[in-house]
């Protein structure tokens, strides 16, 4: 059991892969937050990302689960650390 944004799981609910559990706490409103360093010490890339987050395009991307790289093709980097005795 886990909370999920409705627009992201609604196709799976329609296919009955997931079920909605009614509780006194659901549904609930949610807000996205981004926490970054102060302007004097953060990178220009962070400033660009914060600017992008405020655009309608960012909202469309967050609300479109089918856009972008499909999860089956996403390969996060793997870091290996060798420890000697």
C-alpha positions in Angstrom: 0.0 0.0 0.0 1.4 3.4 -1.0 0.1 6.9 -1.9 0.3 7.8 -5.5 -0.7 10.7 -7.7 -4.1 9.8 -9.2 -3.2 10.9 -12.8 -0.2 8.5 -12.8 -2.0 5.4 -11.6 -5.5 5.9 -13.1 -4.7 3.6 -16.2 -3.7 0.8 -13.8 -6.8 1.4 -11.7 -9.0 1.1 -14.8 -7.2 -2.2 -15.7 -7.8 -3.4 -12.1 -4.1 -3.8 -11.6 -4.3 -1.4 -8.6 -7.2 -0.7 -6.2 -8.1 2.4 -4.4 -8.5 2.0 -0.6 -10.9 4.4 0.9 -9.6 5.8 4.2 -10.4 8.9 6.3 -7.1 10.5 5.1 -7.8 10.0 1.3 -7.9 11.6 -1.1 -5.5 14.3 0.0 -4.1 17.3 -1.6 -0.3 17.4 -2.3 2.2 20.0 -3.2 5.6 19.5 -5.0 8.6 21.1 -3.3 12.1 21.7 -4.5 14.8 22.4 -1.9 18.1 24.0 -3.2 21.1 25.9 -2.0 20.9 29.7 -1.7 21.5 31.6 -5.0 25.1 32.5 -4.2 26.3 28.9 -3.9 24.2 26.9 -6.3 25.2 26.0 -9.8 23.8 27.7 -13.0 22.3 24.3 -13.9 20.2 24.4 -10.7 19.0 27.9 -11.6 18.0 26.7 -15.0 16.2 23.7 -13.6 14.3 25.9 -11.1 13.3 28.3 -13.9 12.0 25.3 -15.9 10.0 23.9 -13.0 7.9 27.1 -13.0 6.9 26.7 -16.7 3.7 25.1 -18.1 5.9 22.6 -19.9 7.2 21.2 -16.6 3.6 20.7 -15.4 2.7 18.9 -18.6 5.7 16.6 -18.3 4.9 15.8 -14.6 1.3 15.0 -15.6 2.1 12.8 -18.6 3.4 9.4 -17.4 3.8 8.1 -20.9 6.3 10.8 -22.0 10.0 10.5 -21.8 12.1 7.3 -21.4 10.0 4.2 -20.6 11.0 2.6 -17.2 12.1 -0.6 -19.1 14.8 1.4 -20.9 15.9 3.5 -18.0 19.3 2.4 -16.7 20.6 4.3 -13.7 24.3 4.5 -13.2 25.8 1.8 -11.1 28.7 2.6 -8.8 30.9 -0.1 -7.4 33.3 0.4 -4.4 35.9 -2.2 -3.6 36.9 -2.5 0.0 40.2 -4.0 1.0 40.9 -5.8 4.2 
